[in-house]
């Protein structure tokens, strides 16, 4: 009986870790969300996709190093956001900034 309780407790704990982990979206998944929310043109979509792919590669490089300095990650995210904003029109920029603010307001589950 004790073994069953321990096993159930361990299972619950592991499931809770999986449930709270925030997924990392691929550049294509992020592009799809942006296209839907911002109504990107085909040209904008191509430009944003290039930006997202480059950013993803840069983030992968940062993750692969032993240096886990959050400021480097933040700087890369800020750079990506600025590059995306250059591609957008004024209405889209406004909506994009709103999206980023909503994202920042969400609690970080895996910290």
Buried (B, 14 or more C-beta within 10 A) or exposed (E): EEEEEEEEEEEEEEEEEEEEEEEEEEBEEBBEEBBEEBEBEEEBBEBBBBBBBBBBEBBEEBEEEEEEEEEBBEEBEEBBBEBBEEBBEEEBBEBBEEBBEEEEEEEEEEE
